[in-house]
Amino acid sequence: MALESFATAQAAIRATDEDIRAIVDANSLRSEIQHGDVLARLTSNRDFHNRIFKASYNARLVSMIRKHTQYYFSYKFAHLISVSESTLFQTEHDYITAAIQSRAPLLAEKHARAHIASTYDVYSRFYSLL
């Protein structure tokens, strides 16, 4: 949780205007995806987070995130996410995007932590079903 949220805070500080536009664009495109299009949700989620990580300009941190976290959810897991959970995740992405746009690192980090926590809650429910 700490690694991803720190990368998000770093993005709010270090992102170029082009990086911010790319994050905003990724979030905007993601917001138009229908809940039932699971593959598009997975792909767009990966793209959104990767753009934030890139904008942190901290290769070492991004390397640690990739080695120690699971934010690439499986297709099987994505099928179990409800419409309300999908909506919540998108709202959290909106908050993260707005904080990065505002160059508010503490707020970006706060929203990233909340997003990771809510995602983890759903993810842990998924694994309890196995």
C-alpha positions in Angstrom: 0.0 0.0 0.0 2.8 2.4 0.9 4.7 1.9 -2.3 1.9 2.7 -4.7 0.6 5.6 -2.7 4.1 7.1 -2.5 4.5 6.7 -6.2 1.2 8.6 -6.6 2.4 11.4 -4.4 5.6 11.5 -6.4 3.6 11.8 -9.6 1.7 14.8 -8.2 5.1 16.5 -7.6 7.1 15.3 -10.6 4.7 14.7 -13.5 5.1 16.8 -16.6 2.1 18.5 -18.1 2.2 15.8 -20.7 2.2 13.1 -18.0 -0.8 14.7 -16.4 -2.7 14.8 -19.7 -1.9 11.1 -20.2 -3.2 10.3 -16.7 -6.3 12.4 -17.3 -6.9 10.8 -20.7 -6.5 7.3 -19.3 -9.0 8.0 -16.5 -11.4 9.6 -18.9 -11.3 6.6 -21.3 -11.7 4.2 -18.4 -14.8 6.1 -17.1 -16.5 5.3 -20.4 -16.1 1.5 -20.2 -19.1 -0.5 -19.4 -19.0 -2.8 -16.4 -19.5 -5.9 -18.4 -16.4 -5.3 -20.6 -14.1 -7.0 -18.2 -11.1 -7.2 -20.5 -11.3 -3.4 -21.1 -11.6 -2.7 -17.4 -8.5 -4.8 -16.7 -6.5 -3.2 -19.5 -7.5 0.3 -18.7 -6.8 -0.1 -15.0 -3.3 -1.4 -15.8 -2.8 1.5 -18.1 -4.0 4.1 -15.6 -1.8 2.9 -12.8 1.2 2.5 -15.2 0.9 6.1 -16.3 0.9 7.2 -12.7 4.0 5.1 -11.9 5.8 6.4 -14.9 5.0 10.0 -13.9 6.6 9.4 -10.5 10.0 9.3 -12.3 11.3 6.9 -9.7 12.4 3.8 -11.5 13.6 2.1 -8.3 10.2 2.6 -6.6 8.3 1.3 -9.7 10.6 -1.7 -9.8 9.7 -2.5 -6.1 6.0 -2.0 -6.8 6.2 -4.5 -9.7 8.1 -7.0 -7.5 6.0 -6.8 -4.3 2.4 -6.0 -5.2 -0.5 -7.5 -7.0 -2.4 -4.7 -8.7 -2.8 -6.7 -11.9 -6.0 -8.5 -11.2 -7.0 -11.6 -13.0 -9.8 -11.9 -15.4 -11.5 -14.3 -13.1 -11.3 -11.9 -10.2 -12.6 -9.0 -12.3 -15.8 -11.0 -13.0 -16.6 -11.0 -9.3 -16.5 -7.2 -8.9 -20.0 -5.8 -8.6 -21.2 -2.8 -10.5 -21.1 -0.7 -7.2 -17.5 -1.8 -6.6 -16.5 -1.0 -10.1 -18.2 2.4 -9.7 -16.3 3.0 -6.4 -13.0 2.1 -8.0 -13.7 4.6 -10.9 -14.6 7.3 -8.4 -11.4 6.7 -6.5 -9.5 7.0 -9.8 -11.3 10.3 -10.4 -10.1 11.5 -6.9 -6.5 10.4 -7.6 -6.5 12.1 -11.0 -7.8 15.3 -9.6 -5.2 15.4 -6.9 -2.4 14.8 -9.4 -3.8 17.5 -11.6 -3.8 19.8 -8.6 -0.3 18.8 -7.8 -1.4 17.9 -4.3 0.9 15.1 -3.2 -0.6 14.5 0.2 -4.1 14.3 -1.2 -3.0 12.1 -4.0 -1.3 9.7 -1.5 -4.4 9.8 0.7 -6.7 8.9 -2.2 -4.3 6.2 -3.5 -4.3 4.6 0.0 -8.1 4.6 0.1 -8.2 3.1 -3.3 -5.8 0.3 -2.5 -7.6 -0.4 0.8 -11.0 -0.8 -1.0 -9.5 -2.9 -3.7 -7.8 -5.1 -1.1 -11.2 -5.6 0.6 -12.7 -6.9 -2.6 -9.6 -8.9 -3.4 -9.6 -10.6 0.0 -13.3 -11.5 -0.4 -12.4 -13.1 -3.8 -9.7 -15.2 -2.2 -12.0 -16.3 0.7 -14.2 -17.9 -2.0 -11.5 -20.2 -3.2 
